[in-house]
Amino acid sequence: MIDIEIKDGKVHFTLPLNDPPEKSKSGKTLIVSSSGGWKSVKCNGVFFKVYVKAYTYENQWEVFKAGTKPAKLVSKARQKEIEEHNKKVSEKIAKGK
């Protein structure tokens, strides 16, 4: 379902979030949100045709969920270091340290 609103001279779309995101058909990206194809949406008595697809790459979804803002894509080696660090921190938390 898509909601559309015009506010302060801007068009605002609201779509459901896929959490966790779904893999695209090609498997190269993660679909974070989608209109599911072309949809007719009514706003202020007028119908609009809308097609929206928000996608990202797997490593960037993890960065987004962590609440950080990356300056650039993280290399696979650095991503592995971060994952290992996070695992150690999680283990310490689980042990109550």
Distance bins in CASP14 RR format, pairs under 12 A and 6 or more apart:
PFRMAT RR
TARGET T0000
AUTHOR 0000-0000-0000
RMODE 2
METHOD distances of the structure
MODEL  1
1 13 0 0 0 0 0 1 0 0 0 0 0
1 14 0 0 0 0 1 0 0 0 0 0 0
1 15 1 0 0 1 0 0 0 0 0 0 0
1 16 1 0 0 1 0 0 0 0 0 0 0
1 33 0 0 0 0 0 1 0 0 0 0 0
1 34 0 0 0 0 0 1 0 0 0 0 0
1 35 0 0 0 0 1 0 0 0 0 0 0
1 36 0 0 0 0 0 1 0 0 0 0 0
1 39 0 0 0 0 1 0 0 0 0 0 0
1 41 0 0 0 0 1 0 0 0 0 0 0
1 50 0 0 0 0 0 1 0 0 0 0 0
1 52 0 0 0 0 0 1 0 0 0 0 0
2 11 0 0 0 0 0 1 0 0 0 0 0
2 12 0 0 0 0 0 1 0 0 0 0 0
2 13 1 0 0 1 0 0 0 0 0 0 0
2 14 1 0 0 1 0 0 0 0 0 0 0
2 15 1 0 1 0 0 0 0 0 0 0 0
2 16 0 0 0 0 1 0 0 0 0 0 0
2 33 0 0 0 0 1 0 0 0 0 0 0
2 34 0 0 0 0 1 0 0 0 0 0 0
2 35 1 0 1 0 0 0 0 0 0 0 0
2 36 0 0 0 0 1 0 0 0 0 0 0
2 37 0 0 0 0 1 0 0 0 0 0 0
2 38 0 0 0 0 0 1 0 0 0 0 0
2 39 1 0 1 0 0 0 0 0 0 0 0
2 40 0 0 0 0 1 0 0 0 0 0 0
2 41 1 0 1 0 0 0 0 0 0 0 0
2 42 0 0 0 0 0 1 0 0 0 0 0
2 43 0 0 0 0 0 1 0 0 0 0 0
2 48 0 0 0 0 1 0 0 0 0 0 0
2 49 0 0 0 0 0 1 0 0 0 0 0
2 50 1 0 1 0 0 0 0 0 0 0 0
2 51 0 0 0 0 1 0 0 0 0 0 0
2 52 1 0 0 1 0 0 0 0 0 0 0
2 53 0 0 0 0 0 1 0 0 0 0 0
3 11 0 0 0 0 0 1 0 0 0 0 0
3 12 0 0 0 0 1 0 0 0 0 0 0
3 13 1 0 0 1 0 0 0 0 0 0 0
3 14 1 0 1 0 0 0 0 0 0 0 0
3 15 1 0 0 1 0 0 0 0 0 0 0
3 16 0 0 0 0 0 1 0 0 0 0 0
3 35 0 0 0 0 0 1 0 0 0 0 0
3 39 0 0 0 0 0 1 0 0 0 0 0
3 41 1 0 0 1 0 0 0 0 0 0 0
3 42 0 0 0 0 0 1 0 0 0 0 0
3 43 0 0 0 0 1 0 0 0 0 0 0
3 48 0 0 0 0 0 1 0 0 0 0 0
3 50 0 0 0 0 0 1 0 0 0 0 0
3 52 0 0 0 0 0 1 0 0 0 0 0
4 10 0 0 0 0 0 1 0 0 0 0 0
4 11 1 0 0 1 0 0 0 0 0 0 0
4 12 1 0 0 1 0 0 0 0 0 0 0
4 13 1 0 1 0 0 0 0 0 0 0 0
4 14 1 0 0 1 0 0 0 0 0 0 0
4 15 0 0 0 0 1 0 0 0 0 0 0
4 35 0 0 0 0 0 1 0 0 0 0 0
4 39 0 0 0 0 1 0 0 0 0 0 0
4 40 0 0 0 0 0 1 0 0 0 0 0
4 41 1 0 1 0 0 0 0 0 0 0 0
4 42 1 0 0 1 0 0 0 0 0 0 0
4 43 1 0 1 0 0 0 0 0 0 0 0
4 44 0 0 0 0 1 0 0 0 0 0 0
4 45 0 0 0 0 0 1 0 0 0 0 0
4 46 0 0 0 0 1 0 0 0 0 0 0
4 47 0 0 0 0 0 1 0 0 0 0 0
4 48 1 0 0 1 0 0 0 0 0 0 0
4 49 0 0 0 0 0 1 0 0 0 0 0
4 50 1 0 0 1 0 0 0 0 0 0 0
4 52 0 0 0 0 0 1 0 0 0 0 0
5 11 1 0 0 1 0 0 0 0 0 0 0
5 12 1 0 1 0 0 0 0 0 0 0 0
5 13 0 0 0 0 1 0 0 0 0 0 0
5 14 1 0 0 1 0 0 0 0 0 0 0
5 41 0 0 0 0 0 1 0 0 0 0 0
5 42 0 0 0 0 0 1 0 0 0 0 0
5 43 1 0 0 1 0 0 0 0 0 0 0
5 44 0 0 0 0 1 0 0 0 0 0 0
5 48 0 0 0 0 0 1 0 0 0 0 0
6 12 1 0 0 1 0 0 0 0 0 0 0
6 13 0 0 0 0 0 1 0 0 0 0 0
6 41 0 0 0 0 0 1 0 0 0 0 0
6 42 0 0 0 0 0 1 0 0 0 0 0
6 43 1 0 0 1 0 0 0 0 0 0 0
6 44 1 0 0 1 0 0 0 0 0 0 0
6 45 0 0 0 0 0 1 0 0 0 0 0
6 46 0 0 0 0 1 0 0 0 0 0 0
6 48 0 0 0 0 0 1 0 0 0 0 0
7 13 0 0 0 0 0 1 0 0 0 0 0
7 14 0 0 0 0 0 1 0 0 0 0 0
7 43 0 0 0 0 0 1 0 0 0 0 0
7 44 0 0 0 0 0 1 0 0 0 0 0
11 41 0 0 0 0 0 1 0 0 0 0 0
11 43 0 0 0 0 1 0 0 0 0 0 0
11 44 0 0 0 0 0 1 0 0 0 0 0
11 46 0 0 0 0 0 1 0 0 0 0 0
11 48 0 0 0 0 1 0 0 0 0 0 0
11 50 0 0 0 0 1 0 0 0 0 0 0
11 52 0 0 0 0 0 1 0 0 0 0 0
12 41 0 0 0 0 0 1 0 0 0 0 0
12 43 0 0 0 0 1 0 0 0 0 0 0
12 50 0 0 0 0 0 1 0 0 0 0 0
12 52 0 0 0 0 0 1 0 0 0 0 0
13 33 0 0 0 0 1 0 0 0 0 0 0
13 34 0 0 0 0 0 1 0 0 0 0 0
13 35 0 0 0 0 1 0 0 0 0 0 0
13 39 0 0 0 0 0 1 0 0 0 0 0
13 41 0 0 0 0 1 0 0 0 0 0 0
13 43 0 0 0 0 1 0 0 0 0 0 0
13 48 0 0 0 0 1 0 0 0 0 0 0
13 50 1 0 0 1 0 0 0 0 0 0 0
13 51 0 0 0 0 0 1 0 0 0 0 0
13 52 1 0 1 0 0 0 0 0 0 0 0
13 53 0 0 0 0 0 1 0 0 0 0 0
13 54 0 0 0 0 1 0 0 0 0 0 0
14 33 0 0 0 0 1 0 0 0 0 0 0
14 35 0 0 0 0 0 1 0 0 0 0 0
14 41 0 0 0 0 0 1 0 0 0 0 0
14 43 0 0 0 0 0 1 0 0 0 0 0
14 50 0 0 0 0 0 1 0 0 0 0 0
14 52 0 0 0 0 0 1 0 0 0 0 0
14 54 0 0 0 0 0 1 0 0 0 0 0
15 31 0 0 0 0 0 1 0 0 0 0 0
15 32 0 0 0 0 1 0 0 0 0 0 0
15 33 1 0 1 0 0 0 0 0 0 0 0
15 34 1 0 0 1 0 0 0 0 0 0 0
15 35 1 0 0 1 0 0 0 0 0 0 0
15 36 0 0 0 0 1 0 0 0 0 0 0
15 37 0 0 0 0 0 1 0 0 0 0 0
15 39 0 0 0 0 1 0 0 0 0 0 0
15 41 0 0 0 0 0 1 0 0 0 0 0
15 50 0 0 0 0 1 0 0 0 0 0 0
15 51 0 0 0 0 0 1 0 0 0 0 0
15 52 1 0 0 1 0 0 0 0 0 0 0
15 53 0 0 0 0 1 0 0 0 0 0 0
15 54 1 0 0 1 0 0 0 0 0 0 0
16 22 0 0 0 0 0 1 0 0 0 0 0
16 31 0 0 0 0 0 1 0 0 0 0 0
16 32 0 0 0 0 0 1 0 0 0 0 0
16 33 1 0 0 1 0 0 0 0 0 0 0
16 34 0 0 0 0 1 0 0 0 0 0 0
16 35 0 0 0 0 1 0 0 0 0 0 0
16 36 0 0 0 0 0 1 0 0 0 0 0
16 52 0 0 0 0 0 1 0 0 0 0 0
16 54 0 0 0 0 0 1 0 0 0 0 0
17 30 0 0 0 0 0 1 0 0 0 0 0
17 31 0 0 0 0 0 1 0 0 0 0 0
17 32 1 0 0 1 0 0 0 0 0 0 0
17 33 1 0 1 0 0 0 0 0 0 0 0
17 34 0 0 0 0 0 1 0 0 0 0 0
17 54 0 0 0 0 1 0 0 0 0 0 0
17 56 0 0 0 0 0 1 0 0 0 0 0
17 61 0 0 0 0 0 1 0 0 0 0 0
17 64 0 0 0 0 0 1 0 0 0 0 0
17 65 0 0 0 0 0 1 0 0 0 0 0
18 24 0 0 0 0 0 1 0 0 0 0 0
18 29 0 0 0 0 0 1 0 0 0 0 0
18 30 0 0 0 0 1 0 0 0 0 0 0
18 31 1 0 1 0 0 0 0 0 0 0 0
18 32 1 0 1 0 0 0 0 0 0 0 0
18 33 1 0 0 1 0 0 0 0 0 0 0
18 34 1 0 0 1 0 0 0 0 0 0 0
18 36 0 0 0 0 0 1 0 0 0 0 0
18 53 0 0 0 0 0 1 0 0 0 0 0
18 54 0 0 0 0 1 0 0 0 0 0 0
18 55 0 0 0 0 1 0 0 0 0 0 0
18 56 0 0 0 0 0 1 0 0 0 0 0
18 61 0 0 0 0 0 1 0 0 0 0 0
19 30 0 0 0 0 0 1 0 0 0 0 0
19 31 0 0 0 0 0 1 0 0 0 0 0
19 32 0 0 0 0 1 0 0 0 0 0 0
19 33 0 0 0 0 1 0 0 0 0 0 0
19 61 0 0 0 0 1 0 0 0 0 0 0
19 64 0 0 0 0 0 1 0 0 0 0 0
19 65 0 0 0 0 1 0 0 0 0 0 0
20 30 1 0 0 1 0 0 0 0 0 0 0
20 31 0 0 0 0 0 1 0 0 0 0 0
20 32 0 0 0 0 1 0 0 0 0 0 0
20 56 0 0 0 0 0 1 0 0 0 0 0
20 58 0 0 0 0 0 1 0 0 0 0 0
20 61 1 0 0 1 0 0 0 0 0 0 0
20 62 0 0 0 0 0 1 0 0 0 0 0
20 64 0 0 0 0 0 1 0 0 0 0 0
20 65 0 0 0 0 1 0 0 0 0 0 0
21 27 0 0 0 0 0 1 0 0 0 0 0
21 29 0 0 0 0 1 0 0 0 0 0 0
21 30 1 1 0 0 0 0 0 0 0 0 0
21 31 1 0 1 0 0 0 0 0 0 0 0
21 32 1 0 1 0 0 0 0 0 0 0 0
21 33 0 0 0 0 1 0 0 0 0 0 0
21 34 0 0 0 0 1 0 0 0 0 0 0
21 53 0 0 0 0 0 1 0 0 0 0 0
21 54 0 0 0 0 1 0 0 0 0 0 0
21 55 1 0 0 1 0 0 0 0 0 0 0
21 56 1 0 0 1 0 0 0 0 0 0 0
21 57 0 0 0 0 0 1 0 0 0 0 0
21 58 0 0 0 0 1 0 0 0 0 0 0
21 60 0 0 0 0 0 1 0 0 0 0 0
21 61 1 0 1 0 0 0 0 0 0 0 0
21 62 0 0 0 0 0 1 0 0 0 0 0
21 64 0 0 0 0 1 0 0 0 0 0 0
21 65 0 0 0 0 1 0 0 0 0 0 0
22 29 0 0 0 0 1 0 0 0 0 0 0
22 30 1 0 0 1 0 0 0 0 0 0 0
22 31 1 0 1 0 0 0 0 0 0 0 0
22 32 0 0 0 0 1 0 0 0 0 0 0
22 33 0 0 0 0 1 0 0 0 0 0 0
22 34 0 0 0 0 1 0 0 0 0 0 0
22 36 0 0 0 0 0 1 0 0 0 0 0
22 53 0 0 0 0 0 1 0 0 0 0 0
22 54 0 0 0 0 0 1 0 0 0 0 0
22 55 0 0 0 0 1 0 0 0 0 0 0
22 56 0 0 0 0 0 1 0 0 0 0 0
22 58 0 0 0 0 0 1 0 0 0 0 0
22 61 0 0 0 0 0 1 0 0 0 0 0
23 29 1 0 0 1 0 0 0 0 0 0 0
23 30 1 0 0 1 0 0 0 0 0 0 0
23 31 1 0 0 1 0 0 0 0 0 0 0
23 32 0 0 0 0 0 1 0 0 0 0 0
23 55 0 0 0 0 0 1 0 0 0 0 0
23 56 0 0 0 0 0 1 0 0 0 0 0
23 57 0 0 0 0 0 1 0 0 0 0 0
23 58 0 0 0 0 1 0 0 0 0 0 0
23 61 0 0 0 0 0 1 0 0 0 0 0
24 30 1 0 0 1 0 0 0 0 0 0 0
24 31 1 0 1 0 0 0 0 0 0 0 0
24 32 0 0 0 0 0 1 0 0 0 0 0
24 34 0 0 0 0 1 0 0 0 0 0 0
24 53 0 0 0 0 1 0 0 0 0 0 0
24 54 0 0 0 0 0 1 0 0 0 0 0
24 55 1 0 0 1 0 0 0 0 0 0 0
24 56 0 0 0 0 0 1 0 0 0 0 0
24 57 0 0 0 0 0 1 0 0 0 0 0
24 58 0 0 0 0 0 1 0 0 0 0 0
25 31 0 0 0 0 1 0 0 0 0 0 0
25 34 0 0 0 0 0 1 0 0 0 0 0
25 53 0 0 0 0 0 1 0 0 0 0 0
25 55 0 0 0 0 0 1 0 0 0 0 0
26 55 0 0 0 0 0 1 0 0 0 0 0
27 55 0 0 0 0 0 1 0 0 0 0 0
27 57 0 0 0 0 0 1 0 0 0 0 0
27 58 0 0 0 0 1 0 0 0 0 0 0
28 55 0 0 0 0 1 0 0 0 0 0 0
28 56 0 0 0 0 0 1 0 0 0 0 0
28 57 1 0 0 1 0 0 0 0 0 0 0
28 58 0 0 0 0 1 0 0 0 0 0 0
29 53 0 0 0 0 1 0 0 0 0 0 0
29 54 0 0 0 0 0 1 0 0 0 0 0
29 55 1 0 1 0 0 0 0 0 0 0 0
29 56 1 0 0 1 0 0 0 0 0 0 0
29 57 1 0 0 1 0 0 0 0 0 0 0
29 58 0 0 0 0 1 0 0 0 0 0 0
29 59 0 0 0 0 0 1 0 0 0 0 0
29 60 0 0 0 0 1 0 0 0 0 0 0
29 61 0 0 0 0 1 0 0 0 0 0 0
30 53 0 0 0 0 0 1 0 0 0 0 0
30 54 0 0 0 0 1 0 0 0 0 0 0
30 55 1 0 0 1 0 0 0 0 0 0 0
30 56 1 0 1 0 0 0 0 0 0 0 0
30 57 1 0 0 1 0 0 0 0 0 0 0
30 58 1 0 1 0 0 0 0 0 0 0 0
30 59 0 0 0 0 1 0 0 0 0 0 0
30 60 0 0 0 0 1 0 0 0 0 0 0
30 61 1 0 1 0 0 0 0 0 0 0 0
30 62 0 0 0 0 0 1 0 0 0 0 0
30 64 0 0 0 0 0 1 0 0 0 0 0
30 65 0 0 0 0 0 1 0 0 0 0 0
31 37 0 0 0 0 0 1 0 0 0 0 0
31 52 0 0 0 0 0 1 0 0 0 0 0
31 53 1 0 0 1 0 0 0 0 0 0 0
31 54 1 0 0 1 0 0 0 0 0 0 0
31 55 1 0 1 0 0 0 0 0 0 0 0
31 56 0 0 0 0 1 0 0 0 0 0 0
31 57 0 0 0 0 0 1 0 0 0 0 0
31 58 0 0 0 0 0 1 0 0 0 0 0
31 61 0 0 0 0 0 1 0 0 0 0 0
32 52 0 0 0 0 0 1 0 0 0 0 0
32 53 0 0 0 0 1 0 0 0 0 0 0
32 54 1 0 1 0 0 0 0 0 0 0 0
32 55 1 0 0 1 0 0 0 0 0 0 0
32 56 1 0 1 0 0 0 0 0 0 0 0
32 57 0 0 0 0 0 1 0 0 0 0 0
32 58 0 0 0 0 0 1 0 0 0 0 0
32 60 0 0 0 0 1 0 0 0 0 0 0
32 61 1 0 0 1 0 0 0 0 0 0 0
32 64 0 0 0 0 1 0 0 0 0 0 0
32 65 0 0 0 0 0 1 0 0 0 0 0
33 52 1 0 0 1 0 0 0 0 0 0 0
33 53 1 0 0 1 0 0 0 0 0 0 0
33 54 1 0 1 0 0 0 0 0 0 0 0
33 55 0 0 0 0 1 0 0 0 0 0 0
33 56 0 0 0 0 0 1 0 0 0 0 0
33 61 0 0 0 0 0 1 0 0 0 0 0
34 50 0 0 0 0 0 1 0 0 0 0 0
34 51 0 0 0 0 1 0 0 0 0 0 0
34 52 1 0 0 1 0 0 0 0 0 0 0
34 53 1 0 1 0 0 0 0 0 0 0 0
34 54 1 0 0 1 0 0 0 0 0 0 0
34 55 0 0 0 0 1 0 0 0 0 0 0
35 41 0 0 0 0 1 0 0 0 0 0 0
35 48 0 0 0 0 0 1 0 0 0 0 0
35 49 0 0 0 0 0 1 0 0 0 0 0
35 50 1 0 1 0 0 0 0 0 0 0 0
35 51 1 0 1 0 0 0 0 0 0 0 0
35 52 1 0 1 0 0 0 0 0 0 0 0
35 53 1 0 0 1 0 0 0 0 0 0 0
35 54 0 0 0 0 1 0 0 0 0 0 0
36 50 0 0 0 0 0 1 0 0 0 0 0
36 51 1 0 0 1 0 0 0 0 0 0 0
36 52 0 0 0 0 1 0 0 0 0 0 0
36 53 1 0 0 1 0 0 0 0 0 0 0
36 54 0 0 0 0 0 1 0 0 0 0 0
37 49 0 0 0 0 0 1 0 0 0 0 0
37 50 0 0 0 0 1 0 0 0 0 0 0
37 51 1 0 1 0 0 0 0 0 0 0 0
37 52 0 0 0 0 1 0 0 0 0 0 0
37 53 0 0 0 0 1 0 0 0 0 0 0
38 47 0 0 0 0 0 1 0 0 0 0 0
38 48 0 0 0 0 0 1 0 0 0 0 0
38 49 1 0 1 0 0 0 0 0 0 0 0
38 50 1 0 0 1 0 0 0 0 0 0 0
38 51 1 0 1 0 0 0 0 0 0 0 0
38 52 0 0 0 0 1 0 0 0 0 0 0
38 53 0 0 0 0 0 1 0 0 0 0 0
39 47 0 0 0 0 0 1 0 0 0 0 0
39 48 0 0 0 0 1 0 0 0 0 0 0
39 49 1 0 0 1 0 0 0 0 0 0 0
39 50 1 0 1 0 0 0 0 0 0 0 0
39 51 1 0 0 1 0 0 0 0 0 0 0
39 52 0 0 0 0 1 0 0 0 0 0 0
39 53 0 0 0 0 0 1 0 0 0 0 0
40 46 0 0 0 0 0 1 0 0 0 0 0
40 47 1 0 1 0 0 0 0 0 0 0 0
40 48 1 0 0 1 0 0 0 0 0 0 0
40 49 1 0 0 1 0 0 0 0 0 0 0
40 50 1 0 0 1 0 0 0 0 0 0 0
40 51 0 0 0 0 0 1 0 0 0 0 0
41 47 1 0 0 1 0 0 0 0 0 0 0
41 48 1 0 1 0 0 0 0 0 0 0 0
41 49 1 0 0 1 0 0 0 0 0 0 0
41 50 1 0 1 0 0 0 0 0 0 0 0
41 51 0 0 0 0 0 1 0 0 0 0 0
41 52 0 0 0 0 1 0 0 0 0 0 0
42 48 1 0 0 1 0 0 0 0 0 0 0
42 49 0 0 0 0 0 1 0 0 0 0 0
42 50 0 0 0 0 0 1 0 0 0 0 0
43 49 0 0 0 0 0 1 0 0 0 0 0
43 50 0 0 0 0 1 0 0 0 0 0 0
54 60 0 0 0 0 0 1 0 0 0 0 0
54 61 0 0 0 0 0 1 0 0 0 0 0
54 64 0 0 0 0 0 1 0 0 0 0 0
55 61 0 0 0 0 1 0 0 0 0 0 0
55 64 0 0 0 0 0 1 0 0 0 0 0
56 62 0 0 0 0 1 0 0 0 0 0 0
56 63 0 0 0 0 1 0 0 0 0 0 0
56 64 1 0 0 1 0 0 0 0 0 0 0
56 65 0 0 0 0 0 1 0 0 0 0 0
56 70 0 0 0 0 0 1 0 0 0 0 0
56 73 0 0 0 0 0 1 0 0 0 0 0
57 63 0 0 0 0 1 0 0 0 0 0 0
57 64 0 0 0 0 0 1 0 0 0 0 0
57 70 0 0 0 0 0 1 0 0 0 0 0
57 73 1 0 0 1 0 0 0 0 0 0 0
57 74 0 0 0 0 0 1 0 0 0 0 0
57 76 0 0 0 0 0 1 0 0 0 0 0
57 79 0 0 0 0 0 1 0 0 0 0 0
58 64 0 0 0 0 0 1 0 0 0 0 0
58 65 0 0 0 0 0 1 0 0 0 0 0
58 73 0 0 0 0 0 1 0 0 0 0 0
58 74 0 0 0 0 0 1 0 0 0 0 0
58 76 0 0 0 0 0 1 0 0 0 0 0
58 79 0 0 0 0 1 0 0 0 0 0 0
59 65 0 0 0 0 0 1 0 0 0 0 0
59 66 0 0 0 0 0 1 0 0 0 0 0
59 68 0 0 0 0 0 1 0 0 0 0 0
59 70 0 0 0 0 1 0 0 0 0 0 0
59 72 0 0 0 0 0 1 0 0 0 0 0
59 73 1 0 0 1 0 0 0 0 0 0 0
59 74 1 0 1 0 0 0 0 0 0 0 0
59 75 0 0 0 0 1 0 0 0 0 0 0
59 76 1 0 0 1 0 0 0 0 0 0 0
59 77 0 0 0 0 0 1 0 0 0 0 0
59 78 0 0 0 0 1 0 0 0 0 0 0
59 79 1 0 1 0 0 0 0 0 0 0 0
59 80 0 0 0 0 0 1 0 0 0 0 0
59 82 0 0 0 0 1 0 0 0 0 0 0
59 83 0 0 0 0 1 0 0 0 0 0 0
60 66 0 0 0 0 0 1 0 0 0 0 0
60 67 0 0 0 0 0 1 0 0 0 0 0
60 68 0 0 0 0 0 1 0 0 0 0 0
60 69 0 0 0 0 0 1 0 0 0 0 0
60 70 1 0 0 1 0 0 0 0 0 0 0
60 72 0 0 0 0 0 1 0 0 0 0 0
60 73 1 0 0 1 0 0 0 0 0 0 0
60 74 0 0 0 0 1 0 0 0 0 0 0
60 79 0 0 0 0 0 1 0 0 0 0 0
61 67 0 0 0 0 0 1 0 0 0 0 0
61 68 0 0 0 0 0 1 0 0 0 0 0
61 70 0 0 0 0 0 1 0 0 0 0 0
61 74 0 0 0 0 0 1 0 0 0 0 0
61 79 0 0 0 0 0 1 0 0 0 0 0
62 68 0 0 0 0 1 0 0 0 0 0 0
62 70 0 0 0 0 0 1 0 0 0 0 0
62 73 0 0 0 0 0 1 0 0 0 0 0
62 74 0 0 0 0 1 0 0 0 0 0 0
62 79 0 0 0 0 1 0 0 0 0 0 0
62 82 0 0 0 0 1 0 0 0 0 0 0
62 83 0 0 0 0 1 0 0 0 0 0 0
62 86 0 0 0 0 1 0 0 0 0 0 0
63 69 1 0 0 1 0 0 0 0 0 0 0
63 70 1 0 1 0 0 0 0 0 0 0 0
63 71 0 0 0 0 0 1 0 0 0 0 0
63 72 0 0 0 0 0 1 0 0 0 0 0
63 73 0 0 0 0 1 0 0 0 0 0 0
63 74 1 0 0 1 0 0 0 0 0 0 0
63 78 0 0 0 0 0 1 0 0 0 0 0
63 79 0 0 0 0 1 0 0 0 0 0 0
63 82 0 0 0 0 1 0 0 0 0 0 0
63 83 0 0 0 0 0 1 0 0 0 0 0
63 86 0 0 0 0 0 1 0 0 0 0 0
64 70 0 0 0 0 1 0 0 0 0 0 0
65 86 0 0 0 0 0 1 0 0 0 0 0
66 74 0 0 0 0 0 1 0 0 0 0 0
66 79 0 0 0 0 0 1 0 0 0 0 0
66 82 0 0 0 0 1 0 0 0 0 0 0
66 83 0 0 0 0 0 1 0 0 0 0 0
66 85 0 0 0 0 0 1 0 0 0 0 0
66 86 0 0 0 0 1 0 0 0 0 0 0
66 89 0 0 0 0 0 1 0 0 0 0 0
68 74 0 0 0 0 1 0 0 0 0 0 0
68 82 0 0 0 0 0 1 0 0 0 0 0
68 86 0 0 0 0 0 1 0 0 0 0 0
70 78 0 0 0 0 0 1 0 0 0 0 0
70 79 0 0 0 0 0 1 0 0 0 0 0
70 82 0 0 0 0 0 1 0 0 0 0 0
72 78 0 0 0 0 0 1 0 0 0 0 0
73 79 0 0 0 0 1 0 0 0 0 0 0
74 80 0 0 0 0 1 0 0 0 0 0 0
74 81 0 0 0 0 1 0 0 0 0 0 0
74 82 1 0 0 1 0 0 0 0 0 0 0
74 83 0 0 0 0 0 1 0 0 0 0 0
75 81 0 0 0 0 1 0 0 0 0 0 0
75 82 0 0 0 0 0 1 0 0 0 0 0
76 82 0 0 0 0 0 1 0 0 0 0 0
76 83 0 0 0 0 0 1 0 0 0 0 0
77 83 0 0 0 0 0 1 0 0 0 0 0
77 84 0 0 0 0 0 1 0 0 0 0 0
78 84 0 0 0 0 0 1 0 0 0 0 0
78 85 0 0 0 0 0 1 0 0 0 0 0
79 85 0 0 0 0 0 1 0 0 0 0 0
79 86 0 0 0 0 0 1 0 0 0 0 0
80 86 0 0 0 0 0 1 0 0 0 0 0
80 87 0 0 0 0 0 1 0 0 0 0 0
81 87 0 0 0 0 0 1 0 0 0 0 0
81 88 0 0 0 0 0 1 0 0 0 0 0
82 88 0 0 0 0 0 1 0 0 0 0 0
82 89 0 0 0 0 0 1 0 0 0 0 0
83 89 0 0 0 0 0 1 0 0 0 0 0
83 90 0 0 0 0 0 1 0 0 0 0 0
84 90 0 0 0 0 0 1 0 0 0 0 0
84 91 0 0 0 0 0 1 0 0 0 0 0
85 91 0 0 0 0 0 1 0 0 0 0 0
85 92 0 0 0 0 0 1 0 0 0 0 0
86 92 0 0 0 0 0 1 0 0 0 0 0
86 93 0 0 0 0 0 1 0 0 0 0 0
87 93 0 0 0 0 0 1 0 0 0 0 0
87 94 0 0 0 0 0 1 0 0 0 0 0
88 94 0 0 0 0 0 1 0 0 0 0 0
88 95 0 0 0 0 0 1 0 0 0 0 0
88 97 0 0 0 0 0 1 0 0 0 0 0
89 95 0 0 0 0 0 1 0 0 0 0 0
89 96 0 0 0 0 0 1 0 0 0 0 0
89 97 0 0 0 0 1 0 0 0 0 0 0
90 96 0 0 0 0 0 1 0 0 0 0 0
90 97 0 0 0 0 0 1 0 0 0 0 0
91 97 0 0 0 0 1 0 0 0 0 0 0
END
